[in-house]
Amino acid sequence: MHLRFALPVLAVGFLVGTPLHSQAPTASELAHSLQKRYATIRDFRADFTHEVRGGVLRTISTTERGELKVKKPGRLLMTYAAPQKKTFVADGVRVKQYFAADRSGTEGPMPTGEDLSSAILFLAGQGDLIKDFRARLPTDQPGDEWALELTPVTRQDDFAILMLFVDRRTLALHGMTTVDHQGGTFVFRFTNLRENVRLPDSDFRFTFPKGTNVIYTGRDQD
């Protein structure tokens, strides 16, 4: 499972938040406000753009676009529409990825326990923004946003730093950035957020198209 592919899930639950005073909060205050708000969200959906910057090759990829759906506990659907169609889906038990261009995919059991990154733990309702991350409020702040830098307490293979960008008044999430251990930066921006819309479980069921070359991963290899 490519956990980097699933990282946006951690933060999208903050898209609509409890108003916070316009004066700069402390990192702890902001983190607690986001954690409290996330606990009220059962499901949500949003459009996203995704851009890759830097890293080993020091190149910038074409911006990708798609839609994200999340439902607690542990259900996730990311459908990339452009420039290449691909799907990532987790139904709480299984995780699947599908790449339409070459009709290939992967499937394996949902990671559990210590196999989960803190991002996935938080999505599944088992993690905690306060306990799982060290929060810092960078000195250089965007004009209409708060930027909150989060470093995982336990080292994660898929990312080193997570940065959230939230509206100063409502805590609505404008975007997020993750930085990997090679300096690669993954930038996400969110629009058209709708939360607590009663997404059906059927949205998170995915069947590979006929003829897909599927590689089974994790415990399925035993």
C-alpha positions in Angstrom: 0.0 0.0 0.0 1.3 3.4 -0.9 0.5 5.4 2.2 1.7 8.6 0.6 -1.3 8.2 -1.8 -3.7 8.3 1.2 -2.2 11.1 3.2 -4.8 13.8 2.5 -7.3 11.9 4.6 -5.7 12.9 7.8 -6.6 16.6 7.4 -9.7 16.9 5.2 -11.9 16.4 8.3 -11.0 19.9 9.4 -12.5 21.6 6.3 -15.3 23.1 8.4 -14.1 24.1 11.9 -15.0 25.9 15.0 -14.3 29.6 14.7 -10.9 30.6 16.2 -10.0 34.1 17.2 -8.1 36.0 14.5 -5.2 36.6 16.9 -2.5 33.9 16.5 -3.2 30.8 18.6 -0.5 28.7 20.0 0.4 25.5 18.1 -1.2 23.5 21.0 -4.4 25.6 20.9 -4.8 25.1 17.1 -4.0 21.4 17.3 -6.6 20.9 20.0 -9.2 22.8 18.1 -8.7 20.7 15.0 -8.7 17.5 17.0 -12.0 18.5 18.6 -13.6 19.4 15.3 -12.5 16.2 13.6 -14.3 14.1 16.3 -17.7 15.6 15.1 -17.2 14.5 11.5 -18.7 11.1 10.3 -18.0 11.5 6.6 -17.0 14.1 4.0 -16.2 14.6 0.4 -14.2 17.2 -1.5 -12.5 17.9 -4.8 -8.7 18.1 -4.8 -5.6 19.1 -6.8 -2.3 17.3 -6.1 1.1 18.5 -7.1 4.5 16.9 -6.5 7.5 19.2 -6.1 11.2 18.7 -5.5 12.7 15.4 -4.2 15.5 13.5 -5.6 14.8 14.4 -9.2 14.1 18.1 -8.4 11.3 18.2 -10.9 7.6 19.3 -10.7 5.0 16.9 -11.9 1.8 17.8 -13.7 -1.0 18.8 -11.3 -3.4 16.0 -10.8 -7.1 16.4 -10.0 -9.8 14.3 -8.5 -12.4 13.7 -5.8 -12.0 12.4 -2.2 -14.6 10.6 -0.1 -14.0 9.5 3.5 -16.3 7.7 6.0 -15.3 6.6 9.5 -14.2 4.1 10.4 -11.4 3.6 7.8 -13.2 4.0 4.5 -11.6 6.1 1.8 -12.0 6.6 -1.9 -9.7 8.8 -4.0 -10.5 9.0 -7.7 -7.9 10.8 -9.9 -9.5 12.1 -13.1 -6.7 14.0 -14.7 -4.2 13.7 -16.3 -4.2 9.9 -15.6 -7.2 8.0 -14.2 -6.4 6.0 -11.1 -8.3 4.9 -8.0 -7.4 4.3 -4.4 -10.0 2.7 -2.2 -10.1 1.3 1.4 -13.3 -0.3 2.8 -12.0 -0.7 6.3 -10.8 -4.2 5.6 -9.2 -4.2 2.2 -7.1 -1.7 0.3 -7.0 -1.5 -3.5 -5.3 0.7 -6.1 -6.1 0.7 -9.8 -4.2 2.4 -12.6 -6.4 2.7 -15.7 -3.7 3.4 -18.2 -2.1 0.0 -18.0 -5.0 -1.9 -16.4 -3.0 -2.8 -13.3 -3.7 -2.8 -9.7 -2.8 -3.9 -6.2 -4.9 -5.3 -3.3 -4.1 -6.2 0.2 -5.4 -6.2 3.8 -5.9 -2.9 5.6 -2.8 -2.4 7.8 -3.4 -2.6 11.5 -1.7 -1.8 14.7 2.0 -0.8 14.3 1.7 -1.3 10.5 -0.4 1.8 10.3 1.1 5.3 9.7 -0.2 7.9 12.1 -2.1 9.4 9.2 -4.1 6.2 8.7 -4.6 5.7 12.4 -6.2 9.2 12.6 -8.4 8.5 9.6 -9.6 5.3 11.2 -10.5 7.0 14.4 -7.7 5.3 16.3 -5.1 8.0 16.3 -4.8 11.4 18.0 -3.5 14.7 16.5 -2.2 15.7 19.9 -0.6 12.4 20.9 0.7 11.3 17.5 2.3 14.6 16.4 4.5 17.4 17.7 2.9 20.7 16.6 4.7 23.9 15.7 3.3 27.3 14.4 5.8 28.6 11.8 6.8 32.2 12.2 6.1 33.0 8.5 2.3 32.7 8.2 0.1 33.1 5.1 -2.1 36.2 5.1 -5.5 34.6 5.4 -4.5 31.2 6.8 -2.9 29.5 9.8 -0.1 27.1 8.9 0.4 24.3 11.4 3.5 22.1 11.1 3.1 18.6 12.4 6.0 16.1 13.0 5.0 12.5 13.8 6.2 11.4 17.2 6.9 7.9 15.7 8.9 7.9 12.5 6.8 7.3 9.5 8.2 5.8 6.3 5.9 7.8 4.0 6.3 11.3 5.3 8.5 13.4 7.6 6.4 16.5 8.0 2.8 17.4 7.5 1.7 21.0 7.1 -2.0 22.0 7.4 -3.3 25.3 6.0 -6.6 26.4 7.6 -8.8 29.4 7.4 -8.1 31.9 10.2 -11.7 32.4 11.0 -13.5 29.1 10.5 -10.6 26.6 10.5 -11.7 25.4 7.0 -8.9 23.5 5.4 -7.5 25.3 2.4 -4.8 22.7 1.7 -2.0 20.6 3.1 1.6 19.7 2.3 3.6 16.6 3.2 7.4 16.4 2.9 9.1 13.0 2.6 12.5 12.0 3.9 14.2 12.8 0.5 12.8 16.3 0.4 9.9 15.6 -1.9 6.9 17.9 -1.3 3.3 16.8 -2.0 0.9 19.7 -2.2 -2.9 19.3 -1.9 -5.6 21.9 -2.2 -9.3 21.3 -1.5 -12.5 22.8 -2.8 -16.2 22.0 -2.7 -16.1 20.3 0.7 -19.3 18.7 2.0 -19.3 17.0 5.3 -21.7 14.6 7.2 -23.5 13.9 4.0 -24.3 10.2 4.9 -22.1 8.6 2.3 -23.3 5.0 1.6 -20.9 2.1 2.2 -21.4 1.2 -1.4 -19.2 4.2 -2.4 -16.2 2.3 -1.0 -16.7 -1.0 -2.8 -14.5 -1.4 -5.8 -14.3 -4.2 -8.3 -11.3 -4.3 -10.7 -12.3 -4.2 -14.4 -12.1 -7.4 -16.2 -8.6 -8.1 -17.4 -6.8 -6.1 -14.7 -3.4 -7.4 -13.7 -3.7 -7.5 -9.9 -0.7 -7.9 -7.5 -1.7 -9.1 -4.0 0.3 -7.6 -1.2 0.8 -7.9 2.6 -0.5 -11.0 4.3 -2.0 -12.1 1.1 1.4 -13.1 0.0 1.8 -15.8 2.7 
